[in-house]
Amino acid sequence: MDWKLFASTFVAVFLAEMGDKTQIATMSLSGASSSRWSVFAGSAMALVATSAIAVLLGGVVARYVPAMWVKRAAGAVFILLGVFYLASTFVQTNPTNQ
């Protein structure tokens, strides 16, 4: 096992997941439920499942697409999503759009 890769992956995912919609939804479910262990197990299994899908798809993509193009595409997607979210927030809060 590559412990350096393990640690960097853990830190990257841990920091990326802090305060995101998934964590907020999990906190909301936990607050509304009497069985916090069920919420923990469900959210942990969901994160494991989505991570497994990402790893499998990443392995397939890596066979056919050079890493440089994957990084560029990921950067472009993040920029586009950022612009989209920013624009949608502006449109929702703009008082002239009633």
N, C-alpha and C positions, 0 to 999 in steps of 0.2 A: 504494500500500500504506500502511496506517495503522500506522506503526512503533510508536506508543505502545500500540496494541491488541496488536500482535505481541509486544512486550516484556512487557506485563502477562500475556498468555496464557502465554508461555514460562515466566515466573517462577511463575505459579500452578500450572501442570501439573508443572513441575520439582519444586517443593516438595511438592506432593501425592503425587507418585510416590516420593519418597525414603522408603525403609524400609517400603514397602507389600509386600503379598504378591507382586506381580509382580516387584519388584526382588529379593526373597528367592529366588523361584523361578529367576530368571535367574542369580543368583549360584550357586545350587545346580547348575543345569545347566552353567554354565561351569566350575565346579570338578570336575564329573564327566566333562567332555568334553575331548578333545584338540584340538577345533576350536572355539576361542573365537570366531572370526570368524563361524562358522555360527550360534552362539548369539546373537551380537550382531545379525546380520542378521535372524534369525528374530524376536527380541524387538522390534527396531526396526520391522519390518514389521507385527507384531501391534499395536504402539502406534499406528502410522500408521492401520491399518485401524479400530481402535476409535475413534480420534479422528475419522476420516472419517464413521463411522456417527453419532457424537455430533453433529457439525456438521450433517449432513444432517437428522437428526431434530430438532435444535434449530431449524433453518430452517423445517421443516414446522410444528412446534409454535408458533413465533413468529407464523405467519400467522393462527392461530386462537385462541390463548390470550394474554391480556395478560401482559406481563412480570411484573407484581406477583403474579399467580397462579402463575406458573412459579416465582418465588422462594419463595413460601409453600409450594408443594408440595415443592420441593427441600429446604427447611428441615425440613419435616415428615418427609420420607423419611430425612434424615440423623439426626434425633432418634430415629425409630423403629428404625433400624438400630443406633444406639448403644445404645439400651435393650435390643434383642434380643441384641447381642453381649455386653453386660455381664451380662445375665441368663443367657445360655448359659454364660458363663465361670463364673459363680457356681454354677450347677447342676452343672457338670463338676467343680468343685473342692470342692464340699460333701461332706464324708465321710459324711453320713447318707444319701446317695443311692446306696448300694452295692447 
